[in-house]
Amino acid sequence: MYDTPLTNQELMQFLIGDALSNDKSLYIDLWTTYPPLSAWFHELVFNISQGTSWGYELFSVLLILIQAFTFNSLLQANEAYNEKTNIPGLLYCIFMLLSPDFTSLPPVLIGLTFLLPALGHSLRPDENNSPSIAFRTGIWLGIAYLAFAQSIWFLLMGIIVNIIYGNGSIRIITAKLYGFFFPVSAIAIYQFFFGDITAFFDQFILGSFSIKKHILHSFEEMFALGVFPAVWLTFAIFKIFSERNYINFQVNIQQIFLFWLMAASVAIMTSSSYAIHQFALFVPVIAFFISHQLLLIRRTWIAETIFTFGTLTILLIGIWSVKPDSPLQKFITYENMNVKKAKWQNLGEKIWVTGGAIEYYEGNHVSLPYIQWDLASKELTPPFAYESLSSIQRKFMKDMPQIIIDKENIIPILFEKIPLIASKYEQIEQQVYQLK
């Protein structure tokens, strides 16, 4: 959609898709906290697009259109407004143009596809209070969790909504929990028989919330991109809650969207990375309240003027955020997100990089499971225990990298401990080793 450099997030997605398409097993041959559903989806997209970024952008746009249609339909079905309108779906698409990061197919975008149907069942808890509906809602939330782990906070939001606005019965809450654990249990059973259930639990279930936080954008960058939508949203909320001509369930729907806003905020704060694409969780709230604001304006020309000005501003922010020498480039550089240029890129070889320098993998293939250093460092930190050395040797013998780039300076110690592996490599540069 924009002419932007490859980001670290996109490169990681390419690497996961490439590895899985070459019969590597998630959490066994790839140590990562990446959600299983998103990983398998990236494998599909990688095979279709042959690892080109257009495939990821195309599927992102497709998901955004599906989400916009779903969002608009659920608001109409629940009579959230006093009139039927397509403005929410249109605004949903517009705000997804705020940053090219939204169209890089991040897990949060995939998870949103399943969170929205769950939201549709939650907007009228006084009517949708049967165990079967609660079970279906839980299933949607469980699938969303498998695509984006922080979606679990929306399960908590749904339970709170049931308690406050529904009958809050144990039967309804239990049905929702059963629904949530149904797809999660299915993946766990699959991992038990065909993968490694312990690795799945340690890396995804626990690792999604316990690993080091990665700050991909500074506060100034997030503020520059988010200040206009935030100000517009604030004015819209004040406008809506100053009106009185709502039916009770419409007031409840407005309050439920505030709960979504809180759940989205907690999801972002507990995420493993602070990046602009996480802001996609706010888009349903923004589209809902701003649509409400526009529909409340009695003079059509004023509403159209505000809509046009807002749309052009969002598009301008999206373009300026990546356009060289634009006013926003003083605040938004994407420097921490973009893949840095480095030697040993684009060789088409199987390589292994110690540390978190993912840029060396561009144009190469992943060898050894240690793709995410937060997890790998537990086994690769000297002094090496016997169990760790045995595990490392087995992994080397299974899939030897052609090139090792040792950014952590652990290879000399490792080779000293495992002479069999050391005999197969020669040092060709400082911190660089090649298979003989």
Secondary structure by P-SEA (a helix, b strand, c coil): cccccccaaaaaaaaaaaaaaacccccccccccccaaaaaaaaaaaaaacccaaaaaaaaaaaaaaaaaaaaaaaaaacccccccaaaaaaaaaaaacccccccccaaaaaaaaaaaaaaaaccccccccaaaaaaaaaaaaaaaaacccaaaaaaaaaaaaaacccccaaaaaaaaaaaaaaaaaaaaaaaccccaaaaaaccccccccccccccccaaaaaaacaaaaaaaaaaaaaaaacccccaaaaaaaaaaaaaaaaaaaaaaacccccccccccaaaaaaaaaaaaaaacccaaaaaaaaaaaaaaaaaaaaaacccccccccccccccccccccccccccccccccccccccccccccccccccaaaaaacccccccaaaaaaaaaaaaacccccccccccaaaaaaaacaaaaaacccccccccccc
